[in-house]
Amino acid sequence: MAILSTDKLEFDYKKVTDAEIQSILERHARYVTSKQGGARANFKFCDLSNQNLSRALLAGADFTGCRLIEADLSDADLHGACLFGADLRRAKLGRANLSRADMRGVTLRGADMPRANMSEADLRDGYLIRQKNGELAATSPEDSCAELSNANMAGANMSRAKLANAFLVQSDLRDTNLRGCVFIKADLSMADLSGANLQGADLSDANLSGAKLHGAILSHAILRNTNLSEASLVGALLDEVDLSLTNLSGADLVQRLDHVDEHLARILRSHREWIVSNGKKGTRADLSKLDLTGVDLSRVNLSAALMSYVVLKGANLAGTTLVMADLSFADLRQANLSGADLRGACFDRATLNDADMSNVNGSPMELRSGHGWPTKMSRARLVRTTASGANLTGAIMSDVDLSQSILRHTIFRDADLKDAIFTKADARGSDTSGADLRGAIGFQVD
């Protein structure tokens, strides 16, 4: 039989009534639970556009070539489902379970799928072949790539997914778990990967030109012949990453200064003068995007300093005053911040894994207006951090990761801890009176 793969083909889609859909879903539920009268749901080449299938049990269902344009599949169970060549443009897939689903050649352009689970899903290229007039008809190979451009996948779990050749231009992949993913020759140009976990991902020959990788974890990632031109890598964690074979033309990276001690001394003198004169003399310290690994800034007054994207890995900040300073996206892994004054400082999306934050003061900064300015740590990473005796009263710590941290007698009074992760954390004796712990994971006082 001839393979018609040169001309784009419009398939005939089967219309399905609401009653038929309901009957298919009921039989599929019996099939999944091994009850009599069950049958696997078969929606091959059906048109289910605009259908409401939210919360539906569709694990293992067959949606090959199915049209699901603007369909609502929020919270649906599609574990192991076959979505080969399916059209999910602008579909709603928030929190849907697509783990181990066959999504080769799928179209997800403009889909809204925050916090969806696509772990181990197969999103490689693939194109449809169907019997027509005694011959095999196929979509054109140029349409075979999984199409995820402009999709919202913020917070999704795509660990170990296969995304070779996938098209993810301008997609929202913020805080997405992409650990161990295969992105060989994928197009991620202009995508937002801020805070994404790409540890161990294979990005060989991938296009990430213009991509935003603020605070992304790229440790042990493979970047062979990867295009990172004009990409922003400030705040990204690049441990054990070989950048020698990447295209970094025009990329935004942190800078390592020559004669760091002398340069810092000048900045600190000018900043001290700026503080004493209430801004009339001197210059406000700007340490943004600088690599200051291992420096000693203990007991220095860095109030209101600009320190976003700074690398202070292993630095000594014991007793340092960081009141109202901006340390968003900062790399403070293994840093010593014991006894530091953090009132009103911003640590949003900063990485403080293995840091010492014992006895820090992160309570609100009292303003002249009488209002308190809270310390901010939203989406910060504090894995294995020691924060015993810390005062974090009123701190904004939504989505913070405190896994395996030592939080003994830590004060979280009136803090915002929505969706915080406390897995294996030691919070004995901590004070959470008035704190918002809605959605918090693994919190245990005893």
C-alpha positions as semicolon CSV with decimal commas, in nm:
position;residue;x (nm);y (nm);z (nm)
1;M;0,000;0,000;0,000
2;A;0,119;0,353;-0,076
3;I;0,199;0,591;0,209
4;L;0,045;0,929;0,139
5;S;0,267;1,151;0,350
6;T;0,342;1,448;0,128
7;D;0,011;1,630;0,136
8;K;-0,163;1,742;0,454
9;L;-0,479;1,541;0,509
10;E;-0,796;1,648;0,691
11;F;-0,946;1,343;0,861
12;D;-1,320;1,286;0,899
13;Y;-1,400;1,314;1,268
14;K;-1,683;1,126;1,431
15;K;-1,935;1,328;1,630
16;V;-2,030;1,178;1,965
17;T;-2,345;1,267;2,159
18;D;-2,343;1,347;2,531
19;A;-2,538;1,025;2,597
20;E;-2,282;0,818;2,405
21;I;-1,995;0,981;2,596
22;Q;-2,160;0,907;2,928
23;S;-2,217;0,543;2,829
24;I;-1,854;0,506;2,716
25;L;-1,728;0,659;3,043
26;E;-1,944;0,425;3,252
27;R;-1,821;0,116;3,065
28;H;-1,461;0,241;3,091
29;A;-1,494;0,283;3,469
30;R;-1,601;-0,083;3,490
31;Y;-1,311;-0,178;3,261
32;V;-1,057;0,001;3,482
33;T;-1,193;-0,164;3,797
34;S;-1,218;-0,508;3,626
35;K;-1,594;-0,526;3,666
36;Q;-1,829;-0,718;3,437
37;G;-1,958;-0,530;3,133
38;G;-1,656;-0,304;3,112
39;A;-1,494;-0,187;2,788
40;R;-1,197;0,037;2,718
41;A;-1,300;0,385;2,606
42;N;-1,232;0,430;2,235
43;F;-1,243;0,790;2,109
44;K;-1,025;0,738;1,801
45;F;-1,077;1,023;1,553
46;C;-1,376;1,153;1,749
47;D;-1,457;1,523;1,784
48;L;-1,483;1,604;2,155
49;S;-1,411;1,973;2,121
50;N;-1,554;2,190;2,401
51;Q;-1,667;1,881;2,593
52;N;-1,658;1,889;2,973
53;L;-1,458;1,584;3,085
54;S;-1,324;1,733;3,407
55;R;-1,248;1,478;3,681
56;A;-1,331;1,194;3,441
57;L;-1,169;0,852;3,487
58;L;-0,995;0,800;3,152
59;A;-0,686;0,604;3,250
60;G;-0,571;0,394;2,953
61;A;-0,839;0,535;2,720
62;D;-0,768;0,564;2,346
63;F;-0,781;0,919;2,207
64;T;-0,571;0,855;1,895
65;G;-0,620;1,147;1,655
66;C;-0,904;1,278;1,872
67;R;-1,006;1,640;1,846
68;L;-1,024;1,792;2,197
69;I;-1,001;2,159;2,111
70;E;-1,093;2,372;2,416
71;A;-1,214;2,061;2,599
72;D;-1,213;2,070;2,980
73;L;-1,002;1,784;3,118
74;S;-0,915;1,951;3,448
75;D;-0,831;1,699;3,722
76;A;-0,902;1,411;3,480
77;D;-0,720;1,079;3,520
78;L;-0,548;1,010;3,185
79;H;-0,274;0,790;3,325
80;G;-0,137;0,568;3,047
81;A;-0,391;0,701;2,796
82;C;-0,313;0,706;2,425
83;L;-0,329;1,064;2,293
84;F;-0,122;0,993;1,983
85;G;-0,174;1,282;1,739
86;A;-0,458;1,428;1,948
87;D;-0,549;1,795;1,907
88;L;-0,570;1,963;2,249
89;R;-0,538;2,324;2,143
90;R;-0,650;2,561;2,420
91;A;-0,771;2,263;2,627
92;K;-0,790;2,286;3,006
93;L;-0,569;2,024;3,171
94;G;-0,496;2,177;3,509
95;R;-0,390;1,907;3,761
96;A;-0,473;1,633;3,509
97;N;-0,285;1,304;3,545
98;L;-0,110;1,232;3,214
99;S;0,169;1,020;3,358
100;R;0,305;0,760;3,114
101;A;0,058;0,876;2,850
102;D;0,143;0,829;2,481
103;M;0,141;1,190;2,359
104;R;0,352;1,155;2,047
105;G;0,266;1,417;1,788
106;V;0,013;1,579;2,022
107;T;-0,091;1,942;1,975
108;L;-0,114;2,143;2,299
109;R;-0,078;2,490;2,155
110;G;-0,222;2,742;2,402
111;A;-0,333;2,467;2,643
112;D;-0,378;2,561;3,008
113;M;-0,227;2,284;3,218
114;P;-0,079;2,416;3,543
115;R;0,030;2,146;3,790
116;A;-0,052;1,868;3,544
117;N;0,132;1,539;3,594
118;M;0,312;1,433;3,276
119;S;0,585;1,228;3,438
120;E;0,731;0,970;3,197
121;A;0,491;1,080;2,922
122;D;0,607;1,025;2,564
123;L;0,596;1,356;2,376
124;R;0,828;1,266;2,091
125;D;0,736;1,323;1,730
126;G;0,492;1,094;1,551
127;Y;0,235;1,134;1,275
128;L;-0,095;0,968;1,209
129;I;-0,162;0,700;0,950
130;R;-0,517;0,595;0,865
131;Q;-0,689;0,373;0,611
132;K;-0,859;0,566;0,330
133;N;-0,980;0,432;-0,006
134;G;-0,763;0,122;0,026
135;E;-0,448;0,323;0,095
136;L;-0,273;0,451;0,407
137;A;-0,311;0,825;0,456
138;A;-0,091;1,027;0,689
139;T;-0,047;1,375;0,822
140;S;0,265;1,539;0,687
141;P;0,591;1,466;0,872
142;E;0,646;1,839;0,932
143;D;0,339;1,828;1,159
144;S;0,471;1,528;1,348
145;C;0,642;1,711;1,636
146;A;0,461;1,743;1,967
147;E;0,336;2,102;1,958
148;L;0,330;2,278;2,300
149;S;0,391;2,637;2,199
150;N;0,231;2,906;2,418
151;A;0,106;2,637;2,657
152;N;0,081;2,710;3,029
153;M;0,252;2,424;3,214
154;A;0,358;2,615;3,525
155;G;0,419;2,382;3,817
156;A;0,361;2,069;3,609
157;N;0,545;1,743;3,675
158;M;0,714;1,629;3,355
159;S;1,000;1,435;3,512
160;R;1,160;1,181;3,277
161;A;0,923;1,275;2,995
162;K;1,044;1,220;2,639
163;L;1,035;1,553;2,454
164;A;1,284;1,502;2,171
165;N;1,198;1,733;1,878
166;A;0,908;1,882;2,076
167;F;0,800;2,237;1,991
168;L;0,768;2,448;2,311
169;V;0,823;2,800;2,179
170;Q;0,714;3,070;2,429
171;S;0,565;2,809;2,664
172;D;0,522;2,881;3,035
173;L;0,731;2,618;3,215
174;R;0,789;2,807;3,540
175;D;0,859;2,582;3,839
176;T;0,803;2,275;3,623
177;N;0,969;1,947;3,722
178;L;1,166;1,849;3,411
179;R;1,420;1,635;3,591
180;G;1,576;1,375;3,363
181;C;1,372;1,484;3,059
182;V;1,499;1,417;2,707
183;F;1,485;1,741;2,506
184;I;1,715;1,641;2,221
185;K;1,657;1,885;1,928
186;A;1,355;2,034;2,106
187;D;1,265;2,398;2,040
188;L;1,233;2,589;2,370
189;S;1,311;2,930;2,229
190;M;1,163;3,219;2,430
191;A;1,019;2,973;2,684
192;D;0,996;3,079;3,051
193;L;1,177;2,815;3,258
194;S;1,217;3,024;3,573
195;G;1,254;2,798;3,874
196;A;1,225;2,482;3,663
197;N;1,410;2,169;3,769
198;L;1,616;2,046;3,472
199;Q;1,859;1,839;3,674
200;G;2,011;1,570;3,455
201;A;1,800;1,669;3,153
202;D;1,941;1,603;2,806
203;L;1,924;1,928;2,607
204;S;2,161;1,822;2,331
205;D;2,106;2,020;2,007
206;A;1,806;2,193;2,169
207;N;1,717;2,553;2,092
208;L;1,682;2,768;2,406
209;S;1,756;3,099;2,240
210;G;1,597;3,384;2,433
211;A;1,473;3,145;2,703
212;K;1,440;3,265;3,062
213;L;1,612;3,031;3,309
214;H;1,609;3,245;3,624
215;G;1,668;3,021;3,924
216;A;1,642;2,706;3,713
217;I;1,825;2,393;3,830
218;L;2,053;2,270;3,551
219;S;2,289;2,061;3,763
220;H;2,433;1,765;3,566
221;A;2,228;1,863;3,258
222;I;2,369;1,774;2,916
223;L;2,412;2,088;2,704
224;R;2,596;1,952;2,401
225;N;2,552;2,187;2,100
226;T;2,270;2,363;2,285
227;N;2,170;2,708;2,161
228;L;2,153;2,947;2,460
229;S;2,203;3,266;2,263
230;E;2,029;3,567;2,424
231;A;1,905;3,336;2,703
232;S;1,903;3,461;3,063
233;L;2,089;3,226;3,296
234;V;2,124;3,455;3,598
235;G;2,023;3,274;3,913
236;A;2,047;2,935;3,742
237;L;2,228;2,651;3,923
238;L;2,492;2,516;3,687
239;D;2,685;2,266;3,900
240;E;2,871;2,001;3,700
241;V;2,754;2,152;3,369
242;D;2,984;2,173;3,068
243;L;2,909;2,496;2,880
244;S;3,206;2,467;2,645
245;L;2,998;2,332;2,356
246;T;2,703;2,569;2,393
247;N;2,620;2,887;2,203
248;L;2,618;3,160;2,470
249;S;2,632;3,463;2,242
250;G;2,442;3,748;2,405
251;A;2,344;3,532;2,703
252;D;2,294;3,697;3,043
253;L;2,526;3,532;3,299
254;V;2,659;3,619;3,644
255;Q;3,000;3,785;3,645
256;R;3,309;3,694;3,845
257;L;3,502;4,009;3,932
258;D;3,878;4,046;3,921
259;H;4,022;4,163;4,254
260;V;3,695;4,089;4,431
261;D;3,810;4,209;4,773
262;E;3,916;4,552;4,647
263;H;3,598;4,593;4,441
264;L;3,378;4,491;4,734
265;A;3,559;4,725;4,974
266;R;3,481;5,023;4,749
267;I;3,115;4,923;4,715
268;L;3,074;4,873;5,090
269;R;3,240;5,207;5,177
270;S;3,011;5,391;4,936
271;H;2,706;5,202;5,066
272;R;2,790;5,285;5,428
273;E;2,812;5,654;5,333
274;W;2,477;5,622;5,151
275;I;2,313;5,480;5,465
276;V;2,460;5,736;5,708
277;S;2,362;6,030;5,485
278;N;2,012;5,892;5,417
279;G;2,095;5,865;5,050
280;K;2,242;6,212;5,008
281;K;2,598;6,087;4,963
282;G;2,761;5,768;4,849
283;T;2,596;5,501;4,636
284;R;2,353;5,223;4,717
285;A;2,526;4,886;4,691
286;D;2,439;4,688;4,379
287;L;2,572;4,333;4,387
288;S;2,318;4,195;4,143
289;K;2,436;3,923;3,903
290;L;2,779;3,900;4,065
291;D;2,953;3,576;4,157
292;L;3,070;3,629;4,515
293;T;3,115;3,265;4,607
294;G;3,275;3,220;4,948
295;V;3,320;3,591;5,033
296;D;3,317;3,717;5,393
297;L;3,042;3,975;5,447
298;S;2,988;3,898;5,815
299;R;2,845;4,182;6,026
300;V;2,836;4,419;5,729
301;N;2,542;4,659;5,694
302;L;2,380;4,586;5,357
303;S;2,042;4,736;5,434
304;A;1,838;4,800;5,116
305;A;2,119;4,663;4,898
306;L;2,038;4,534;4,549
307;M;2,146;4,170;4,543
308;S;1,908;3,990;4,308
309;Y;2,064;3,693;4,123
310;V;2,384;3,725;4,328
311;V;2,586;3,407;4,389
312;L;2,687;3,384;4,756
313;K;2,739;3,011;4,775
314;G;2,932;2,922;5,089
315;A;2,959;3,292;5,185
316;N;2,984;3,416;5,544
317;L;2,691;3,647;5,625
318;A;2,679;3,577;5,997
319;G;2,533;3,876;6,181
320;T;2,498;4,071;5,855
321;T;2,226;4,337;5,831
322;L;2,011;4,274;5,523
323;V;1,710;4,484;5,622
324;M;1,491;4,556;5,315
325;A;1,758;4,412;5,082
326;D;1,656;4,243;4,757
327;L;1,801;3,890;4,732
328;S;1,544;3,745;4,495
329;F;1,680;3,449;4,294
330;A;2,004;3,464;4,496
331;D;2,218;3,150;4,529
332;L;2,292;3,118;4,902
333;R;2,358;2,747;4,922
334;Q;2,574;2,650;5,221
335;A;2,594;3,016;5,326
336;N;2,621;3,114;5,692
337;L;2,344;3,360;5,778
338;S;2,326;3,281;6,148
339;G;2,203;3,576;6,351
340;A;2,152;3,791;6,040
341;D;1,892;4,069;6,039
342;L;1,655;3,988;5,750
343;R;1,364;4,215;5,843
344;G;1,168;4,312;5,533
345;A;1,421;4,150;5,298
346;C;1,311;3,973;4,980
347;F;1,431;3,617;4,922
348;D;1,164;3,523;4,668
349;R;1,280;3,221;4,464
350;A;1,622;3,229;4,632
351;T;1,809;2,901;4,690
352;L;1,926;2,851;5,049
353;N;1,979;2,475;5,051
354;D;2,212;2,359;5,334
355;A;2,241;2,717;5,465
356;D;2,265;2,811;5,834
357;M;1,980;3,048;5,920
358;S;1,971;2,979;6,291
359;N;1,850;3,271;6,503
360;V;1,790;3,504;6,206
361;N;1,541;3,786;6,252
362;G;1,294;3,769;5,966
363;S;1,008;3,951;6,137
364;P;0,842;4,251;5,965
365;M;1,034;4,576;5,931
366;E;0,843;4,848;6,109
367;L;0,789;5,148;5,880
368;R;0,732;5,511;5,980
369;S;0,370;5,473;5,873
370;G;0,328;5,222;6,154
371;H;0,284;4,930;5,917
372;G;0,515;4,631;5,907
373;W;0,694;4,526;5,584
374;P;0,714;4,145;5,585
375;T;1,013;3,934;5,495
376;K;0,943;3,749;5,169
377;M;1,051;3,397;5,080
378;S;0,788;3,279;4,832
379;R;0,902;2,975;4,630
380;A;1,242;2,987;4,799
381;R;1,436;2,661;4,836
382;L;1,546;2,589;5,193
383;V;1,617;2,217;5,166
384;R;1,825;2,082;5,459
385;T;1,849;2,435;5,597
386;T;1,904;2,495;5,968
387;A;1,668;2,766;6,095
388;S;1,639;2,675;6,463
389;G;1,543;2,972;6,677
390;A;1,469;3,189;6,372
391;N;1,200;3,457;6,404
392;L;0,991;3,445;6,085
393;T;0,683;3,616;6,224
394;G;0,451;3,731;5,944
395;A;0,689;3,612;5,674
396;I;0,543;3,539;5,329
397;M;0,663;3,187;5,255
398;S;0,403;3,041;5,020
399;D;0,530;2,745;4,815
400;V;0,859;2,744;5,007
401;D;1,048;2,412;5,016
402;L;1,162;2,332;5,372
403;S;1,221;1,962;5,313
404;Q;1,458;1,796;5,565
405;S;1,520;2,130;5,738
406;I;1,584;2,175;6,110
407;L;1,316;2,415;6,235
408;R;1,326;2,358;6,609
409;H;1,166;2,641;6,807
410;T;1,132;2,847;6,489
411;I;0,869;3,122;6,511
412;F;0,625;3,113;6,218
413;R;0,357;3,316;6,394
414;D;0,110;3,471;6,143
415;A;0,330;3,357;5,853
416;D;0,192;3,271;5,508
417;L;0,292;2,906;5,459
418;K;0,035;2,806;5,198
419;D;0,150;2,503;4,995
420;A;0,482;2,496;5,181
421;I;0,671;2,164;5,178
422;F;0,782;2,032;5,519
423;T;0,865;1,675;5,415
424;K;1,096;1,518;5,677
425;A;1,150;1,859;5,842
426;D;1,211;1,872;6,219
427;A;0,971;2,140;6,344
428;R;0,962;2,038;6,710
429;G;0,874;2,328;6,936
430;S;0,797;2,566;6,648
431;D;0,529;2,834;6,691
432;T;0,274;2,840;6,405
433;S;-0,004;3,027;6,586
434;G;-0,202;3,230;6,332
435;A;0,000;3,089;6,041
436;D;-0,174;2,998;5,716
437;L;-0,084;2,633;5,652
438;R;-0,346;2,557;5,387
439;G;-0,208;2,305;5,141
440;A;0,114;2,261;5,339
441;I;0,273;1,918;5,292
442;G;0,421;1,707;5,570
443;F;0,402;1,959;5,855
444;Q;0,443;1,794;6,197
445;V;0,523;1,973;6,520
446;D;0,600;1,655;6,718
